[in-house]
Amino acid sequence: MYRSFVSSVILGLLCEASAGTDPQTPPTPACSSNAHHDFDFWLGEWIVSDTDGNLAGENSISAEEGGCVLVERWTSVSGGTGQSYNFLDPATGKWRQLWISKGAAIDYSGGLTEAGSMRLEGEIAYQTGGVKAPFTGEWTLSADGSVTQHFEQYNSKTDAWEDWFTGVYVRKAPPGE
């Protein structure tokens, strides 16, 4: 009895979901709009250095869940790690990044600037001490294929934005090169 009830509910939902759709026209794949690809320039395997050329770490950015999320996996030269989840938020139409590490959590959103860089604005919250601050991140693709990532944190004591980290991303050479 329970199985037939569940089957009836599922069948009803499927029929309702397909009602009004043209069986000849396949549905548009999720996350396939141009806006869903605004951050694709960041996809890949990267060596990251600071602006003086000192190695900062390695980063891997992959498209997952059918291209609906870009997943970042960071490892610094000192062994620190972190991950971010980047997606076009269907509720706001803006790109959103959630960064998590044992040091901090960052939640910010935004989109492409007129110049073509990805700029996000939000807040950093440190894992200890309860400190929070306004935070921005910007990723800019260069003509040579490298990407510059620039983070700033607002300092309420000085009433000024301060550089938090600037990294230059260069693609790792494919195996065998």
N, CA, C and O of each residue as an XYZ file, in Angstrom:
708
protein
N       0.828     -1.184      0.000
C       0.000      0.000      0.000
C       0.879      1.257      0.000
O       0.643      2.181     -0.778
N       1.890      1.287      0.873
C       2.781      2.433      0.961
C       3.522      2.632     -0.364
O       3.660      3.755     -0.848
N       4.002      1.510     -0.947
C       4.722      1.603     -2.217
C       3.843      2.170     -3.328
O       4.293      3.009     -4.108
N       2.612      1.723     -3.400
C       1.739      2.224     -4.464
C       1.425      3.705     -4.238
O       1.281      4.453     -5.205
N       1.317      4.137     -2.992
C       1.093      5.548     -2.696
C       2.299      6.381     -3.143
O       2.137      7.406     -3.806
N       3.508      5.936     -2.777
C       4.731      6.651     -3.154
C       4.858      6.684     -4.674
O       5.193      7.725     -5.241
N       4.596      5.561     -5.339
C       4.658      5.506     -6.802
C       3.678      6.485     -7.421
O       4.008      7.163     -8.394
N       2.476      6.567     -6.867
C       1.468      7.487     -7.395
C       1.911      8.934     -7.229
O       1.714      9.751     -8.128
N       2.505      9.255     -6.088
C       2.985     10.618     -5.835
C       4.099     10.964     -6.811
O       4.098     12.042     -7.406
N       5.048     10.053     -6.974
C       6.172     10.303     -7.886
C       5.660     10.470     -9.308
O       6.070     11.404     -9.998
N       4.776      9.592     -9.764
C       4.219      9.684    -11.104
C       3.488     11.017    -11.286
O       3.615     11.658    -12.329
N       2.735     11.428    -10.287
C       2.030     12.702    -10.354
C       2.982     13.878    -10.470
O       2.736     14.805    -11.242
N       4.060     13.849     -9.714
C       5.053     14.921     -9.773
C       5.734     14.960    -11.130
O       5.955     16.035    -11.687
N       6.065     13.802    -11.662
C       6.703     13.745    -12.978
C       5.775     14.284    -14.055
O       6.209     15.032    -14.931
N       4.509     13.912    -13.996
C       3.540     14.405    -14.973
C       3.376     15.909    -14.857
O       3.303     16.613    -15.865
N       3.316     16.405    -13.619
C       3.175     17.843    -13.395
C       4.399     18.588    -13.898
O       4.282     19.659    -14.494
N       5.588     18.013    -13.653
C       6.823     18.668    -14.075
C       6.917     18.732    -15.591
O       7.489     19.681    -16.127
N       6.370     17.744    -16.300
C       6.481     17.744    -17.751
C       5.304     18.416    -18.430
O       5.337     18.615    -19.644
N       4.266     18.772    -17.689
C       3.099     19.419    -18.278
C       3.494     20.755    -18.880
O       4.213     21.541    -18.263
N       3.019     20.999    -20.084
C       3.286     22.281    -20.717
C       4.620     22.354    -21.426
O       4.950     23.401    -21.983
N       5.403     21.285    -21.428
C       6.663     21.315    -22.149
C       6.485     20.628    -23.487
O       5.740     19.655    -23.607
N       7.167     21.136    -24.481
C       7.107     20.565    -25.817
C       8.016     19.341    -25.854
O       9.222     19.467    -25.643
N       7.455     18.148    -26.120
C       8.286     16.941    -26.110
C       9.327     16.950    -27.223
O      10.280     16.173    -27.174
N       9.165     17.814    -28.227
C      10.123     17.892    -29.331
C      11.328     18.769    -28.988
O      12.385     18.635    -29.604
N      11.177     19.658    -28.015
C      12.238     20.592    -27.655
C      12.912     20.124    -26.367
O      12.293     20.106    -25.303
N      14.203     19.739    -26.475
C      14.876     19.316    -25.242
C      15.050     20.505    -24.305
O      15.230     21.632    -24.766
N      14.999     20.268    -22.996
C      15.166     21.380    -22.050
C      16.576     21.957    -22.139
O      17.529     21.245    -22.457
N      16.697     23.243    -21.858
C      18.002     23.897    -21.831
C      18.795     23.322    -20.662
O      18.283     23.250    -19.545
N      20.044     22.911    -20.908
C      20.837     22.371    -19.795
C      21.030     23.421    -18.699
O      21.190     24.609    -18.981
N      21.013     22.973    -17.472
C      21.251     23.882    -16.347
C      22.651     24.475    -16.451
O      23.578     23.825    -16.934
N      22.791     25.694    -16.002
C      24.095     26.360    -15.887
C      24.819     26.469    -17.228
O      26.041     26.330    -17.284
N      24.077     26.717    -18.306
C      24.697     26.796    -19.624
C      24.670     28.201    -20.225
O      25.117     28.390    -21.356
N      24.161     29.174    -19.500
C      24.106     30.538    -20.032
C      25.505     31.130    -20.119
O      26.446     30.618    -19.512
N      25.632     32.206    -20.875
C      26.922     32.893    -20.966
C      27.406     33.340    -19.586
O      28.596     33.254    -19.282
N      26.478     33.816    -18.757
C      26.854     34.288    -17.415
C      27.459     33.166    -16.576
O      28.311     33.417    -15.724
N      27.021     31.928    -16.814
C      27.581     30.788    -16.071
C      29.048     30.524    -16.434
O      29.734     29.771    -15.744
N      29.515     31.133    -17.495
C      30.898     30.919    -17.943
C      31.783     32.150    -17.723
O      32.919     32.185    -18.195
N      31.271     33.159    -17.010
C      32.031     34.388    -16.777
C      33.352     34.159    -16.050
O      34.294     34.932    -16.224
N      33.430     33.119    -15.247
C      34.623     32.884    -14.417
C      35.459     31.727    -14.951
O      36.394     31.282    -14.286
N      35.131     31.235    -16.152
C      35.862     30.098    -16.719
C      37.342     30.381    -16.938
O      38.146     29.449    -16.979
N      37.718     31.658    -17.080
C      39.127     31.977    -17.291
C      40.003     31.554    -16.110
O      41.226     31.492    -16.238
N      39.392     31.267    -14.974
C      40.131     30.875    -13.768
C      40.282     29.358    -13.661
O      41.036     28.878    -12.815
N      39.587     28.602    -14.493
C      39.680     27.142    -14.452
C      41.089     26.677    -14.793
O      41.739     27.244    -15.671
N      41.557     25.652    -14.102
C      42.843     25.056    -14.452
C      43.699     24.727    -13.247
O      43.277     24.831    -12.095
N      44.913     24.328    -13.562
C      45.933     23.997    -12.561
C      46.956     25.121    -12.583
O      47.484     25.458    -13.643
N      47.242     25.706    -11.422
C      48.025     26.934    -11.364
C      49.181     26.857    -10.366
O      49.096     26.193     -9.333
N      50.254     27.551    -10.706
C      51.333     27.892     -9.777
C      51.083     29.359     -9.414
O      50.893     30.194    -10.298
N      51.081     29.669     -8.123
C      50.765     31.025     -7.669
C      51.983     31.623     -6.979
O      52.581     31.010     -6.095
N      52.337     32.837     -7.404
C      53.456     33.575     -6.812
C      52.952     34.924     -6.327
O      51.909     35.407     -6.766
N      53.712     35.529     -5.407
C      53.366     36.890     -5.007
C      53.892     37.848     -6.075
O      54.485     37.409     -7.060
N      53.682     39.140     -5.892
C      54.081     40.112     -6.919
C      55.592     40.253     -7.053
O      56.068     40.818     -8.037
N      56.363     39.747     -6.077
C      57.825     39.755     -6.172
C      58.364     38.483     -6.822
O      59.576     38.326     -6.969
N      57.464     37.571     -7.212
C      57.881     36.333     -7.859
C      58.154     35.186     -6.912
O      58.585     34.119     -7.348
N      57.911     35.380     -5.620
C      58.111     34.310     -4.642
C      56.943     33.332     -4.706
O      55.783     33.742     -4.731
N      57.254     32.041     -4.733
C      56.218     31.024     -4.789
C      55.314     31.130     -3.561
O      55.798     31.139     -2.430
N      53.997     31.211     -3.786
C      53.022     31.287     -2.696
C      52.299     29.967     -2.505
O      51.925     29.617     -1.385
N      52.096     29.216     -3.615
C      51.404     27.945     -3.507
C      50.913     27.450     -4.847
O      51.334     27.923     -5.902
N      50.013     26.487     -4.779
C      49.398     25.911     -5.974
C      47.889     25.927     -5.802
O      47.374     25.829     -4.688
N      47.191     26.053     -6.920
C      45.741     26.117     -6.871
C      45.157     25.311     -8.020
O      45.676     25.321     -9.136
N      44.084     24.622     -7.727
C      43.367     23.841     -8.729
C      41.919     24.307     -8.727
O      41.252     24.293     -7.693
N      41.439     24.722     -9.898
C      40.060     25.172    -10.014
C      39.383     24.311    -11.071
O      39.821     24.270    -12.221
N      38.309     23.620    -10.676
C      37.616     22.714    -11.587
C      36.127     23.036    -11.634
O      35.543     23.503    -10.656
N      35.527     22.774    -12.796
C      34.075     22.910    -12.954
C      33.448     21.590    -12.545
O      33.844     20.530    -13.030
N      32.481     21.654    -11.661
C      31.814     20.452    -11.166
C      30.300     20.648    -11.208
O      29.816     21.742    -11.497
N      29.572     19.600    -10.923
C      28.103     19.617    -10.925
C      27.561     20.164    -12.248
O      26.714     21.058    -12.271
N      28.072     19.603    -13.347
C      27.591     20.010    -14.666
C      27.934     21.437    -15.021
O      27.236     22.060    -15.821
N      29.010     21.975    -14.434
C      29.413     23.353    -14.698
C      28.707     24.373    -13.827
O      28.871     25.576    -14.032
N      27.931     23.922    -12.863
C      27.186     24.851    -11.996
C      28.029     25.411    -10.858
O      27.634     26.391    -10.226
N      29.182     24.808    -10.586
C      30.036     25.296     -9.501
C      31.497     25.131     -9.894
O      31.890     24.115    -10.467
N      32.297     26.148     -9.576
C      33.743     26.054     -9.709
C      34.282     25.785     -8.313
O      34.009     26.532     -7.373
N      35.052     24.710     -8.190
C      35.599     24.322     -6.895
C      37.090     24.613     -6.903
O      37.820     24.162     -7.786
N      37.529     25.371     -5.910
C      38.937     25.738     -5.755
C      39.537     24.929     -4.621
O      38.938     24.782     -3.555
N      40.737     24.402     -4.870
C      41.495     23.702     -3.832
C      42.904     24.303     -3.786
O      43.707     24.113     -4.700
N      43.180     25.027     -2.710
C      44.412     25.786     -2.540
C      45.346     25.080     -1.568
O      44.907     24.532     -0.557
N      46.640     25.098     -1.883
C      47.675     24.648     -0.955
C      48.811     25.668     -0.993
O      49.391     25.915     -2.050
N      49.127     26.259      0.157
C      50.212     27.238      0.227
C      51.549     26.522      0.362
O      51.595     25.327      0.651
N      52.637     27.259      0.151
C      53.974     26.659      0.286
C      54.230     26.197      1.717
O      55.052     25.307      1.938
N      53.549     26.781      2.681
C      53.733     26.371      4.081
C      52.826     25.194      4.459
O      52.871     24.714      5.592
N      51.999     24.728      3.504
C      51.131     23.581      3.770
C      49.706     23.934      4.152
O      48.879     23.041      4.338
N      49.406     25.208      4.271
C      48.034     25.625      4.560
C      47.120     25.311      3.376
O      47.549     25.323      2.222
N      45.871     25.033      3.681
C      44.931     24.696      2.620
C      43.643     25.494      2.787
O      43.379     26.083      3.836
N      42.861     25.493      1.731
C      41.550     26.120      1.756
C      40.786     25.715      0.515
O      41.364     25.235     -0.460
N      39.485     25.914      0.563
C      38.623     25.579     -0.570
C      37.608     26.685     -0.763
O      37.183     27.348      0.184
N      37.234     26.862     -2.014
C      36.127     27.780     -2.268
C      35.155     27.138     -3.234
O      35.505     26.265     -4.028
N      33.917     27.605     -3.136
C      32.837     27.163     -3.994
C      32.281     28.421     -4.648
O      31.809     29.333     -3.970
N      32.344     28.456     -5.979
C      32.006     29.638     -6.754
C      30.857     29.289     -7.688
O      30.925     28.300     -8.418
N      29.798     30.100     -7.668
C      28.631     29.775     -8.476
C      27.837     31.022     -8.789
O      27.868     32.006     -8.049
N      27.124     30.961     -9.901
C      26.194     32.016    -10.246
C      24.934     31.764     -9.427
O      24.194     30.815     -9.686
N      24.700     32.607     -8.450
C      23.594     32.417     -7.511
C      22.269     32.657     -8.227
O      22.001     33.778     -8.659
N      21.436     31.624     -8.360
C      20.173     31.815     -9.073
C      19.217     32.776     -8.368
O      18.314     33.320     -9.005
N      19.399     32.991     -7.076
C      18.516     33.899     -6.330
C      18.840     35.366     -6.598
O      17.958     36.221     -6.518
N      20.117     35.663     -6.920
C      20.520     37.059     -7.092
C      21.027     37.382     -8.493
O      21.073     38.549     -8.883
N      21.407     36.357     -9.251
C      22.000     36.578    -10.568
C      23.443     37.043    -10.490
O      24.025     37.433    -11.503
N      24.031     37.007     -9.289
C      25.430     37.418     -9.098
C      26.303     36.193     -8.843
O      25.830     35.159     -8.370
N      27.578     36.333     -9.164
C      28.539     35.301     -8.799
C      28.771     35.383     -7.296
O      28.819     36.472     -6.724
N      28.913     34.236     -6.670
C      29.138     34.177     -5.222
C      30.273     33.201     -4.951
O      30.360     32.144     -5.576
N      31.133     33.561     -4.022
C      32.196     32.661     -3.576
C      32.093     32.483     -2.074
O      31.943     33.444     -1.320
N      32.176     31.219     -1.658
C      32.281     30.867     -0.245
C      33.651     30.210     -0.076
O      33.890     29.119     -0.594
N      34.537     30.870      0.642
C      35.892     30.379      0.897
C      35.944     29.890      2.336
O      35.483     30.570      3.252
N      36.511     28.700      2.526
C      36.620     28.146      3.872
C      38.035     27.625      4.071
O      38.559     26.888      3.235
N      38.643     28.009      5.171
C      39.928     27.455      5.597
C      39.918     27.416      7.119
O      38.979     27.889      7.758
N      40.973     26.847      7.689
C      40.998     26.843      9.151
C      41.305     28.230      9.700
O      41.201     28.452     10.907
N      41.685     29.170      8.827
C      41.968     30.527      9.269
C      40.793     31.486      9.162
O      40.634     32.380      9.994
N      39.962     31.296      8.126
C      38.896     32.274      7.900
C      37.827     31.698      6.986
O      38.027     30.691      6.307
N      36.690     32.370      6.995
C      35.618     32.104      6.042
C      35.310     33.430      5.348
O      35.197     34.471      5.995
N      35.176     33.374      4.029
C      34.868     34.571      3.256
C      33.606     34.287      2.457
O      33.474     33.235      1.831
N      32.684     35.236      2.487
C      31.444     35.122      1.722
C      31.267     36.438      0.986
O      31.043     37.484      1.594
N      31.374     36.365     -0.341
C      31.202     37.586     -1.105
C      30.613     37.292     -2.468
O      30.612     36.154     -2.937
N      30.106     38.361     -3.102
C      29.449     38.181     -4.386
C      29.681     39.394     -5.269
O      30.103     40.453     -4.806
N      29.394     39.214     -6.553
C      29.565     40.295     -7.518
C      29.504     39.758     -8.925
O      28.684     38.896     -9.238
N      30.373     40.268     -9.772
C      30.366     39.834    -11.162
C      31.456     40.505    -11.952
O      32.374     41.112    -11.401
N      31.333     40.380    -13.280
C      32.324     40.963    -14.172
C      32.232     42.483    -14.163
O      31.142     43.054    -14.160
N      33.387     43.121    -14.158
C      33.454     44.572    -14.283
C      33.430     44.921    -15.770
O      33.514     44.033    -16.618
N      33.317     46.195    -16.083
C      33.366     46.630    -17.485
C      34.691     46.255    -18.131
O      34.747     46.027    -19.339
N      35.760     46.189    -17.338
C      37.081     45.829    -17.864
C      37.244     44.322    -18.036
O      38.235     43.868    -18.608
N      36.270     43.533    -17.541
C      36.327     42.087    -17.728
C      36.885     41.296    -16.571
O      36.990     40.073    -16.663
N      37.249     41.953    -15.477
C      37.727     41.204    -14.310
C      36.519     40.772    -13.470
O      35.448     41.374    -13.545
N      36.712     39.729    -12.678
C      35.669     39.266    -11.755
C      35.922     39.964    -10.421
O      36.994     39.813     -9.836
N      34.942     40.726     -9.939
C      35.085     41.462     -8.673
C      33.966     41.052     -7.731
O      32.784     41.122     -8.067
N      34.374     40.620     -6.533
C      33.430     40.193     -5.507
C      33.612     41.049     -4.261
O      34.731     41.443     -3.934
N      32.522     41.334     -3.570
C      32.549     42.141     -2.349
C      31.720     41.452     -1.282
O      30.649     40.915     -1.564
N      32.221     41.470     -0.055
C      31.484     40.848      1.042
C      32.225     40.985      2.344
O      32.644     42.080      2.721
N      32.390     39.857      3.042
C      32.947     39.899      4.399
C      33.843     38.693      4.653
O      33.577     37.581      4.195
N      34.911     38.951      5.398
C      35.766     37.891      5.919
C      35.466     37.753      7.402
O      35.293     38.748      8.106
N      35.405     36.526      7.864
C      35.203     36.249      9.297
C      36.307     35.282      9.716
O      36.407     34.176      9.187
N      37.120     35.702     10.658
C      38.227     34.862     11.100
C      37.717     33.783     12.048
O      36.806     34.016     12.842
N      38.315     32.604     11.953
C      37.848     31.442     12.712
C      38.031     31.613     14.217
O      37.301     31.001     14.996
N      38.976     32.421     14.633
C      39.166     32.666     16.068
C      39.056     34.164     16.338
O      39.428     34.981     15.496
N      38.556     34.513     17.488
C      38.484     35.903     17.908
C      37.232     36.641     17.482
O      36.989     37.751     17.955
N      36.428     36.061     16.601
C      35.186     36.707     16.193
C      35.362     37.955     15.350
O      34.419     38.731     15.196
N      36.555     38.164     14.799
C      36.807     39.359     13.997
C      36.187     39.194     12.615
O      36.362     38.164     11.963
N      35.453     40.228     12.172
C      34.870     40.281     10.835
C      35.258     41.608     10.204
O      35.476     42.599     10.902
N      35.343     41.620      8.881
C      35.670     42.868      8.193
C      35.176     42.801      6.752
O      35.098     41.719      6.170
N      34.842     43.954      6.177
C      34.535     43.990      4.752
C      35.740     43.499      3.952
O      36.887     43.706      4.348
N      35.463     42.846      2.819
C      36.526     42.179      2.061
C      36.173     42.201      0.578
O      35.005     42.067      0.214
N      37.171     42.369     -0.271
C      36.961     42.301     -1.718
C      37.995     41.378     -2.350
O      39.095     41.195     -1.829
N      37.617     40.807     -3.473
C      38.527     40.005     -4.285
C      38.310     40.353     -5.739
O      37.179     40.575     -6.172
N      39.403     40.400     -6.502
C      39.299     40.680     -7.930
C      40.283     39.802     -8.679
O      41.453     39.705     -8.309
N      39.794     39.157     -9.748
C      40.585     38.272    -10.594
C      40.620     38.892    -11.983
O      39.577     39.164    -12.577
N      41.841     39.116    -12.501
C      42.000     39.767    -13.794
C      42.830     38.886    -14.711
O      43.952     38.507    -14.374
N      42.275     38.562    -15.871
C      42.969     37.774    -16.881
C      43.893     38.686    -17.665
O      43.476     39.739    -18.148
N      45.151     38.278    -17.791
C      46.130     39.032    -18.571
C      46.234     38.455    -19.975
O      45.812     37.325    -20.223
N      46.795     39.231    -20.890
C      46.936     38.808    -22.289
C      47.763     37.533    -22.420
O      47.556     36.760    -23.356
N      48.703     37.299    -21.489
C      49.550     36.096    -21.570
C      48.887     34.856    -20.975
O      49.504     33.792    -20.925
N      47.631     34.979    -20.520
C      46.907     33.847    -19.956
C      47.042     33.700    -18.450
O      46.379     32.855    -17.847
N      47.899     34.518    -17.831
C      48.019     34.490    -16.375
C      46.825     35.233    -15.777
O      46.141     35.991    -16.466
N      46.590     35.007    -14.500
C      45.500     35.674    -13.792
C      46.078     36.315    -12.530
O      46.799     35.668    -11.770
N      45.758     37.581    -12.316
C      46.153     38.257    -11.079
C      44.948     38.299    -10.154
O      43.857     38.726    -10.533
N      45.182     37.840     -8.922
C      44.141     37.807     -7.895
C      44.542     38.828     -6.833
O      45.641     38.759     -6.281
N      43.651     39.770     -6.550
C      43.966     40.825     -5.586
C      42.872     40.891     -4.528
O      41.698     41.093     -4.838
N      43.279     40.717     -3.275
C      42.352     40.787     -2.150
C      42.649     42.032     -1.322
O      43.806     42.415     -1.149
N      41.578     42.666     -0.808
C      41.705     43.793      0.106
C      40.755     43.597      1.273
O      39.659     43.054      1.130
N      41.210     44.059      2.440
C      40.378     44.029      3.647
C      40.274     45.449      4.176
O      41.250     46.199      4.191
N      39.077     45.801      4.608
C      38.855     47.137      5.164
C      39.320     47.169      6.614
O      38.984     46.288      7.405
N      40.099     48.197      6.952
C      40.597     48.390      8.309
C      39.806     49.539      8.939
O      39.994     50.699      8.574
N      38.928     49.214      9.878
C      38.079     50.245     10.490
C      38.880     51.210     11.367
O      38.450     52.341     11.593
N      40.039     50.770     11.861
C      40.854     51.657     12.706
C      41.482     52.777     11.886
O      41.606     53.902     12.370
N      41.882     52.480     10.645
C      42.505     53.499      9.795
C      41.520     54.049      8.758
O      41.850     54.974      8.016
N      40.302     53.476      8.708
C      39.288     53.857      7.736
C      39.843     53.776      6.304
O      39.656     54.677      5.486
N      40.542     52.644      6.037
C      41.158     52.482      4.716
C      41.136     51.007      4.297
O      41.111     50.099      5.128
N      41.145     50.808      2.981
C      41.277     49.465      2.431
C      42.759     49.122      2.356
O      43.573     49.940      1.926
N      43.102     47.905      2.777
C      44.501     47.477      2.784
C      44.653     46.182      1.990
O      43.788     45.306      2.025
N      45.775     46.082      1.274
C      46.056     44.849      0.545
C      46.125     43.686      1.519
O      46.755     43.792      2.571
N      45.491     42.592      1.180
C      45.491     41.381      2.003
C      46.367     40.321      1.355
O      47.127     39.631      2.034
N      46.254     40.195      0.020
C      47.096     39.273     -0.741
C      46.931     39.589     -2.221
O      45.826     39.856     -2.694
N      48.035     39.557     -2.937
C      48.002     39.628     -4.386
C      48.801     38.453     -4.913
O      49.967     38.271     -4.563
N      48.163     37.661     -5.755
C      48.812     36.489     -6.328
C      48.755     36.517     -7.835
O      47.774     36.958     -8.432
N      49.837     36.032     -8.446
C      49.894     35.923     -9.894
C      49.828     34.438    -10.233
O      50.697     33.660     -9.840
N      48.793     34.060    -10.961
C      48.540     32.673    -11.344
C      49.132     32.406    -12.729
O      48.820     33.107    -13.691
N      49.984     31.391    -12.820
C      50.531     30.950    -14.096
C      50.177     29.480    -14.232
O      50.374     28.693    -13.306
N      49.652     29.118    -15.397
C      49.237     27.729    -15.609
C      50.418     26.774    -15.492
O      51.517     27.050    -15.973
N      50.158     25.636    -14.836
C      51.149     24.568    -14.779
C      51.331     24.026    -16.190
O      50.386     23.967    -16.978
N      52.540     23.639    -16.487
C      52.798     23.012    -17.780
C      52.143     21.633    -17.808
O      52.199     20.899    -16.821
N      51.522     21.279    -18.935
C      50.942     19.928    -19.033
C      52.027     18.870    -18.853
O      53.189     19.130    -19.166
N      51.677     17.689    -18.359
C      52.662     16.623    -18.175
C      53.392     16.341    -19.488
O      52.782     16.292    -20.555
N      54.703     16.159    -19.388
C      55.504     15.866    -20.562
C      56.089     17.080    -21.245
O      56.837     16.937    -22.212
N      55.774     18.262    -20.774
C      56.348     19.465    -21.398
C      57.528     19.958    -20.615
O      58.140     20.960    -20.986
